[in-house]
């Protein structure tokens, strides 16, 4: 009986059903200005991530200044296809650790709660963290330049759009 319980717990742990750390869920919602990407990402404590590509999400980094082009299989330049829809994958332990560490370092930013860039043409981000204790912390950032730590987190989360094998 004791052996069965240990095996069951080992299987559950290896499937990611148990979460380690203080954070239950990390949610990032980005409304890009003009042709910048609009998307939402939700990262669960078991490293499962959902990417909701709303608009202007292309298969490569895109500044929004020109029409995106890519090369087809014959090497000819063609307009890039926009990704839309909901995609899922699981991030590596290393990437999850980086994101988790950045979020936990945002104590001062969560205390402030809101950042506003004095610019009419600015992208907007909302970061919502649900802790295992049930506490929820939110940051609203107009301009997406609230602090160096936030900028680093946004860049890392944004890069996931291009570095993960979304299904």
Secondary structure, DSSP 8 states (H G I E B T S, - for coil): -HHHHHHHHHHHHHTT-S--SSEEEEEEEEE-STTS-EEEEEEETTSEEEEEEEEEEESS---SSS--EEE-TTS-EEE--EEEEEEEEE--HHHHHHHHHHHHT-HHHHHH-EEE-S-SS--EEEEEEEETTS-EEEEEEETS-S-HHHHHHHHHHHHHHHHS---
